[in-house]
Amino acid sequence: METPLQETEIELRESWKTKTLVIGAVLGTLVGLGGAYLLIQGYERQGRKVNVSAGEGVKLGILVMGLLRQIANLGDGEK
């Protein structure tokens, strides 16, 4: 049986994980919406419809993967 202190520690451990996931989801949504808005604005300024080519999609995918890799490595420096 766990003591009240151990239960509190477990709740706090799980709490920060949940908060991190929620904050990440909100930030990801906002950044995605902002990026889509900027993309639309750029195409509208040129008088064209949004048409992302396969090459542009691959470039964007590589950039996103690089960003996610950097985020994943944030905690590796200080142990």
N, C-alpha and C positions, 0 to 999 in steps of 0.2 A: 504494500500500500504506500502511496506517495504522500509526503507531508504537504501541508498547504504551501510552504515555500517552494517545493519542487513543482507543484502544480502552477504556481505563479510564474516560475522561470520558464516552464514549457509554454504557457500562454504568451509570455512576452516574446519568446523565440518565434512562435508561429505568427504573432501579431506583426512583427517587423517584416516578415516575409510577405504577408498579405498586403501591408501598406506599400511595400516596394513594387509588388505586382500591379496594384491599382494605380500608383503614380506612373509607372512605366506604360501602362495601357493608355492612360489619359494623355501623357506626353506624346506617345506614338500616334495617337489619334489626331492630336492638335498639329503635330509636325506633318503628318500625312495630308491633312486638310489644307494646311498652309502651302505645302508643295504643290498640291493639285490646283489651288487657287492661282499660284504664281505661274504654273504651266499654262493654264487657261488664259490668264492675262497676257502672257507673251504671245500666244497664238492669235488672240483677238487684236493685239496691236498690229500684227502683220496682216490681219484680215483673212486669216485661214482658220479652218476647223482643226481641232486637236487630232493629230495623227502621229502617234509615236511609232517609229520604225523598230524592226527587230534589233537592229544594231544599237539604237538608243536604249531599248529595253535591257539589253545585255549589259551595257555600260552602267545603267542605273542599278541593276542587280548586283554587279560587282562592287559598286560604291556602297550599297547598303550592307553587303556581306562584310566589307572591310570595316564599316562603322560598328557592326555588331561584334566583330572580332575584337575591336578596341575596347568596347564596353565590357566584354567578357574578361578581358585582361586587366581591368581596373583593379581588382582585388588581389592580383598576383604579386604586386610589388612589395607589399608590406606584410610579412608573416613573422 
